[in-house]
Amino acid sequence: FLSKNTLYQTTHKKITKIEQKLEVKLSNGVISAKQ
């Protein structure tokens, strides 16, 4: 149970990082498109 929980937490952190990177890319794209 503990190992599953740890695996879930690390996976969730990775997904969160990926989502943040995508948000940055999207916002940068919108900014460059407006310019």
Distance bins in CASP14 RR format, pairs under 12 A and 6 or more apart:
PFRMAT RR
TARGET T0000
AUTHOR 0000-0000-0000
RMODE 2
METHOD distances of the structure
MODEL  1
1 7 0 0 0 0 0 1 0 0 0 0 0
1 8 0 0 0 0 0 1 0 0 0 0 0
2 8 0 0 0 0 0 1 0 0 0 0 0
2 9 0 0 0 0 0 1 0 0 0 0 0
3 9 0 0 0 0 0 1 0 0 0 0 0
3 10 0 0 0 0 0 1 0 0 0 0 0
4 10 0 0 0 0 0 1 0 0 0 0 0
4 11 0 0 0 0 0 1 0 0 0 0 0
5 11 0 0 0 0 0 1 0 0 0 0 0
5 12 0 0 0 0 0 1 0 0 0 0 0
6 12 0 0 0 0 0 1 0 0 0 0 0
6 13 0 0 0 0 0 1 0 0 0 0 0
7 13 0 0 0 0 0 1 0 0 0 0 0
7 14 0 0 0 0 0 1 0 0 0 0 0
8 14 0 0 0 0 0 1 0 0 0 0 0
8 15 0 0 0 0 0 1 0 0 0 0 0
9 15 0 0 0 0 0 1 0 0 0 0 0
9 16 0 0 0 0 0 1 0 0 0 0 0
10 16 0 0 0 0 0 1 0 0 0 0 0
10 17 0 0 0 0 0 1 0 0 0 0 0
11 17 0 0 0 0 0 1 0 0 0 0 0
11 18 0 0 0 0 0 1 0 0 0 0 0
12 18 0 0 0 0 0 1 0 0 0 0 0
12 19 0 0 0 0 0 1 0 0 0 0 0
13 19 0 0 0 0 0 1 0 0 0 0 0
13 20 0 0 0 0 0 1 0 0 0 0 0
14 20 0 0 0 0 0 1 0 0 0 0 0
14 21 0 0 0 0 0 1 0 0 0 0 0
15 21 0 0 0 0 0 1 0 0 0 0 0
15 22 0 0 0 0 0 1 0 0 0 0 0
16 22 0 0 0 0 0 1 0 0 0 0 0
16 23 0 0 0 0 0 1 0 0 0 0 0
17 23 0 0 0 0 0 1 0 0 0 0 0
17 24 0 0 0 0 0 1 0 0 0 0 0
18 24 0 0 0 0 0 1 0 0 0 0 0
18 25 0 0 0 0 0 1 0 0 0 0 0
19 25 0 0 0 0 0 1 0 0 0 0 0
19 26 0 0 0 0 0 1 0 0 0 0 0
20 26 0 0 0 0 0 1 0 0 0 0 0
20 27 0 0 0 0 0 1 0 0 0 0 0
21 27 0 0 0 0 0 1 0 0 0 0 0
21 28 0 0 0 0 0 1 0 0 0 0 0
22 28 0 0 0 0 0 1 0 0 0 0 0
22 29 0 0 0 0 0 1 0 0 0 0 0
23 29 0 0 0 0 0 1 0 0 0 0 0
23 30 0 0 0 0 0 1 0 0 0 0 0
24 30 0 0 0 0 0 1 0 0 0 0 0
24 31 0 0 0 0 0 1 0 0 0 0 0
25 31 0 0 0 0 0 1 0 0 0 0 0
25 32 0 0 0 0 0 1 0 0 0 0 0
26 32 0 0 0 0 0 1 0 0 0 0 0
26 33 0 0 0 0 0 1 0 0 0 0 0
27 33 0 0 0 0 0 1 0 0 0 0 0
27 34 0 0 0 0 0 1 0 0 0 0 0
28 34 0 0 0 0 0 1 0 0 0 0 0
28 35 0 0 0 0 0 1 0 0 0 0 0
29 35 0 0 0 0 1 0 0 0 0 0 0
END
